[in-house]
Amino acid sequence: MTAHLKSAAWLVLRIGRALVLSAMVGMAVGSVGPSAFGWHPTVVTSGSMSPAIHVGDVVVTSPVPVSEVPWLRPGSVVLAADPNHPGSPVLHRLVRHNLDGTLTTRGDANPGPDSTPVRPDRVLGVGRFRIPLVGVPVLRARQGDPLPAIAVVVFTVTLVVARPRRRRPVPAG
């Protein structure tokens, strides 16, 4: 391989490394950074919102004061305390506001609306943005398979620590 090709390959490797690290940092900051402002990252654990939101995606929600719940628009993704599973949140789309002030929600993949309406004081937040697949390693670790999380850590440390050695040309003469 000529010196020019080696130099070009080394440059491509460095640029690729920088792009991968930048993407990883961006996803991590996008997932966790909003917490500093009271926003909440949620790892999606079921397929009830597909095809718009998938298992392993992270949806970041901002808090909604009870007084603003009536102003949420149908079609918004809301995070609420699940009325059917105490202690668990549910991330579903707002279908409509009911006359009694409750909300009817529905998972996009579900055939009909949720059976139990959500009270306004149980709304935890409204979806602001989604980061695809970032939560997969965390989700897999929660399910007893830590390998993807370990792989991400090892891969990241390797990218940060490992530096390709560039051979210095031997001076002629």
Secondary structure, 3 states (H helix, E strand, C coil): CCHHHHHHHHHHHHHHHHHHHHHHHHHHHHHHHHHHHCCEEEECCCCCCCCCCCCCCEEEEECCCHHHHHHCCCCCEEEEECCCCCCCEEEEEEEEECCCCCEEEECCCCCCCCCCCECHHHEEEEEEEEECCCCHHHHHHHCCCCHHHHHHHHHHHHHHHCCCCCCCCCCCC
